Amino acid sequence: MFHDGGFGMGGMGGMFGAWWLFWLLLIGVIAVVAWGRRRQRRETPHEVLQRRLASGELTPEDYEKRKALLDRDAPGSKG
């Protein structure tokens, strides 16, 4: 009476394929999001200071003091 077109499991074969497609798409979306986040460039400490000076969070005097500390503690600096 019921004919499944010769696929044996009828609608179950389609559901199995749909689940594989769902998981592949989910893994793909997660991979793309993770790859995109990894590519974002982080600000250097000097860039953070420059941004804070430009926004008014720091006075020019505070900026110079903090920049001098960063320069003093920079890798490869003497002192």
Secondary structure as GFF3:
##gff-version 3
##sequence-region A 1 79
A	DSSP	alpha_helix	11	39	.	.	.	ID=ss1
A	DSSP	alpha_helix	45	55	.	.	.	ID=ss2
A	DSSP	alpha_helix	60	73	.	.	.	ID=ss3
###
